[in-house]
Structures are given as structure tokens and as C-alpha cells.
Amino acid sequence: MPKQNELMDKAEDVADQVLRHSKHILPHVARFCLISTFLEDGIRMWTQWHEQRDYMNVSWGCGAFLATLFVIINLVGQLAGCVMVLSRQKVPIACGILFGIIALQTIAYSIIWDIKFLLRNLALAGGVLLLLAENKAEGKSLFAGLPSMGDNNPKQYMQLSGRILLVLMFLTLLRFEFTFTEIIQNLIGTALIVCIAIGFKTKLSALLLVVWLTCVNVYFNAWWNIPDYRPMRDFLKYDFFQTMSVIGGLLLVVAFGPGGVSMDEHKKKW
């Protein structure tokens, strides 16, 4: 047990050194990664305008006007939201727009009936929620007219909700193949997402999950190796950038911590 604690302390020291050296650029990298899937999808709405419009028209039988309106909303909403987030202008409005895009696409593409893609969209929403929490001022009470009671403020519950939603991405990566490698990966990954969800050793756990997700993403979603004419390229590209957005959310956790509703925060008070 003492050796395990010593190993954990050394790992945390390494993580702290990484954070100290990258603290000025990490939030910017996190935000860029988080909005990357919206940016890519917004650009795709422009480059594949006719394909997207025709797909919506055929899928829903909504007519050319509504199908075109869907493409315009996605194009303008996502690109405008990304610009606002990166420029740190009207971030709450930008987050509201991105939440709306997630909800719209969940319905329009029938994602609500596909558990894997639904979990990924919820994880994406968790990242946007963390982005909103980062921008939110500290210390506002949940109840108007009453003073804040420390932990009892919206920002900290938004951080908690964001953390829990973020780790849903991992559930879509579980592979129930009873090989030694898969079992070890599942056990380690499950331990990390539980730590992030409850806020225990949060920064270290989130940093390890960032490294793990990045390796998995580059290996399994290498869309750049697929020729343009193959549909698989778009599917892998979609998965790649969604995973990048979740990585961005995890980097926000690494940069700013888990918030007040966490074991890490409560340990400071013990």
C-alpha cells in the first residue's frame, strides 16, 4: 500500500510539472479541441451543401426549403459558435447555440435511437457544459437573494454534470472481447472514468485518459488514410473530431480542476 501511494504521488508530481509548463497554452488548446467537431462539421456543411440538403430531404421528406434551412442553421450556427468561443466573446450565447446544434442533429440524424452515437453526443454536450462553467462567474447562489454557501453554486454543479457526461464517451469504446489486452484496457479505462466522475485524483486521471483517447483516436480513426471517394472516410472523420472534442473537455478538467463537488475538493477541507 505505501508503495502504491508513493507511485501515485510520483505520477501526480509529473502531472503537476506538465501542467506548470503548459498552464498558459493548455486552456486555448482545450477550447480548440473542444470546438473542432463543430468547426469540421460546419465546413462540411459548406463543402457538401447539396449532399447534406438532399439527405435531409430524402430522410424526412421535408422539401427543399426546410432541408436547405437545416444546412444553413448548421453552417452558420457552428462556425459562429466556434468563432465566439475561440475569441472569448459572448461565450454563454455560443454555448447555447452549440447545445442547440447538438439537439437538432440528434433528432435530424435519428441519433436518439442509436445508443453509441447518443452517448457520444451526450459526452459532447458535457464538454460544452464545462466550457460554459469555465466562463461562469464564481459564487452565485442557486437561490436568488440568498448568499452563496461555498459549494452550493451553479458553476460547481455544471462542472460535475460536465464530468459525468464527458466520460460517457468511454462507454462507446468498450470492447467485450475476453482477451487479456482488452480486459486490462477496460479495467484501467473504467477506473479512470470513475475517478473523473467522482472527482478523485481528477487532473491525473483526466490527463491519463487524454493520452489514452488520443492514441486510440489516431489509431482507429485515421481518416486521412482513406481515399476521398469512400464513405468510410466521412464516418472515421466524424468519429475522430467528436473524440477530439471530448479530449478538449478533458483538457479543461486538467486545466481548471474538477470543481467544488468532488472528492479532491473535499479532501482539502478534511
Buried (B, 14 or more C-beta within 10 A) or exposed (E): EEEEEEEEEEBBEEBEEBBEEBEEEBBEBBBBBBBBBBBBBBBBBEEBBEEBBBBBBEEBEBEEEEBBBBBEBBBEBBBBBBBBBBEEEBBEEBBBBBBEBBEBBBEBBEBEEEEEBBBBBBBBBBBBBBBBBBBBEEEEEEEEEEEBEEBBBBBBBBBBBBBBBBBBBBBBBEEEEEEEEEEEBBEEBBEBBEBBBBBBBBBBBBBBBBEBBBEBBEEEBEBEEBEEEEEEBBEBBBBBBBBBBBBBBBBBBBBBBBBBBBEBBEEEEE
